[in-house]
């Protein structure tokens, strides 16, 4: 009986510690990665700004999610371009919210009917065939301390996905 009480007390203390930790965590988060792509800026930006190309270079594709269904609406690129997905486990969309032609692309990722969202930006700079690509995503985990803790776990996964996409861009232009 004493062992059960001790285990129960330890469990309560761990949960309480996690909640208190989450209360003091900043709800705002950001992940950013960069890479150099061996191609002209206009070529790289033109390719990555067209949402139908994303299944070829991002980490979010049929290779990783075989059951994923993609649909598109609006223009192929530019403000209003939208890619929706459903992979059986999760659904959502990516929508371009702002674009500075040849420079940057801002987009919203909305998942689970808007319960989860993040704002992202792809930006390019450089000259003479070497393009620096910067990819960042940010969001607000809100007031729930458990959501804040979960976001601390998700940030490295988001970073890994950005790295995969940037590496695929590099591979595309290294051929």
Buried (B, 14 or more C-beta within 10 A) or exposed (E): EEEEEEEEEEEEEEEEEBBEEBEEBEBEBEBEBBBEBBBBBEBBBBBBBBBEBBBEBBBBBEEEBEEBEBEBEBEEBBBEBBBBBBBEEEBBBBBBBEBEEEEBBBBBBBBEEEEBEBBBBBBBEBEEEBBBBBBBBEBBBEEEBEBBBEBBEBBEEBBEBBBBBBBBBBEBBEE
